[in-house]
Amino acid sequence: MDAILGYMIAIALSMLSIGQFYQWQASGMTNVQTAAAASQQVIYNKAAAQYVQDNATTIASLATPTVPVTITTAMLISAGYLPNGFSVTNVFGQAWQLQVLQPTAGTLQSVVQSTGGRAISDTIQLVQIAAQAGAQGGFVPYAGQNGDATMSPANAYGAYGAWKLPLTNFTNPGSGHLVSLLAFTGVSANNSYLYRVQVPGHPELNNMQTDLGLTDQGGTMHNVSGAQQISAQSLQALSSGSLAVPSITTANGKVITWEQVGEGGVLGLKGTNGTSVYLESLNGTFRLVNSAWSQTIFSVDQSGNVVAAGTQRLGNVATPNTACAQNGTQAGNADGSGQQLVCLYSVWKPIGGSLQRFGYYTAQHGTGIPKPTCPAGGTPMIVVTPSNFSVDPTTVVNYGAWGTGPWTVYIMDGSNAAIGGATATVGVYCGY
């Protein structure tokens, strides 16, 4: 009999241990759910707050005091504020969303909510989740929750009475759901930040609004590297610095360099073949120096005097005996012959005069003289000048040339007979 009684007592004690085990197991599962829901809520709160800050201007254009803007979890994931693997629901199957009102112009009020799914019926767990989510965490209570008659499902409450928010103008997810009250955000709150990444719809967030210095408190100067293009109104290289870039393009601006050599400020330009030319202000004289820095190849002084070390080539833009605008202007003949013209009394004339000699010959009777090739505008001409001759009884000597070019020189007496031994000098010209 004693053995049977002992056996029954042992069975009873075993049943008590199993009941406590299941109770501890259920409590552990609740704690895991609480921690998972709270940590997910914290992550969502941070993403939501950043989204509102970055997109405040756009949200403010849509939100009103009574109609909120709703941002879904999918939108936050798509915009990169939440990772791709982030679950759209919590452990209770409740879907997260963000709603933003604009109670007053320029001020945004943001609320994170869990909607749908299974309502959290354990009121102690509901409060614990909100508490673990931090100061922003809250919940929608059941009416008179935990014996508190002030608790109303028309409001959301922060854990331990941290805050109270009427849900009149927000979507009310109902009792047993989670809510986070984010800080009020000014529409211009993000204007003082410079973003290193593009913010859609907000180019102003990538623009400096004051001078930018790259010298730290210890006096160390730092570099800017990897720039594709720098656009500036003024670009200065200080006395102890240098500027090395593939090319500089200026528009309505200027490039300033300080003294780099003893003679004065220098700007060097290097060609693709490696040959350079240097521009320098030498005590007020602008000059170009060759690649070897051994010769001034061109210069203009303060009086406007120009010196070129080599030849000059004028544009072929003028036609002889046509009008020109500025006396003293020089140009090349438009036919490309190389003839140089000058604007003389408002008419283009060859330099050297209107009669240009193109050949000189010594001739006898019957000598052929070739016609000169005249640049455009010129007329071939010939001048025959006696050199020596003898006079026959007719006492007549005739000098001249037959033809219009080429010509044949004649030297004849009064009987139209050739005078032997007589010579002449012949010049051929182009007349203008």
Secondary structure as UniProt FT lines:
FT   HELIX           2..54
FT   HELIX           56..60
FT   TURN            61..62
FT   STRAND          69..72
FT   HELIX           73..78
FT   TURN            79..80
FT   TURN            84..85
FT   TURN            91..92
FT   STRAND          95..104
FT   TURN            105..106
FT   STRAND          107..115
FT   HELIX           123..132
FT   TURN            135..136
FT   STRAND          137..140
FT   TURN            143..144
FT   HELIX           145..147
FT   TURN            149..150
FT   TURN            153..154
FT   STRAND          155..158
FT   HELIX           159..161
FT   STRAND          164..166
FT   TURN            168..169
FT   TURN            175..176
FT   STRAND          177..181
FT   STRAND          185..186
FT   TURN            187..192
FT   TURN            200..201
FT   HELIX           203..206
FT   TURN            217..218
FT   STRAND          234..236
FT   TURN            239..240
FT   STRAND          254..256
FT   STRAND          259..261
FT   TURN            262..263
FT   STRAND          264..270
FT   TURN            272..273
FT   STRAND          276..282
FT   TURN            283..284
FT   STRAND          285..289
FT   TURN            291..292
FT   STRAND          296..300
FT   TURN            302..303
FT   STRAND          306..308
FT   STRAND          316..318
FT   TURN            320..321
FT   TURN            327..328
FT   STRAND          330..333
FT   TURN            334..335
FT   STRAND          340..344
FT   TURN            345..346
FT   STRAND          347..350
FT   TURN            351..352
FT   STRAND          355..363
FT   TURN            365..366
FT   STRAND          368..369
FT   TURN            376..377
FT   STRAND          379..388
FT   TURN            393..394
FT   STRAND          397..402
FT   STRAND          407..413
FT   TURN            414..415
FT   TURN            420..421
FT   STRAND          423..431
//
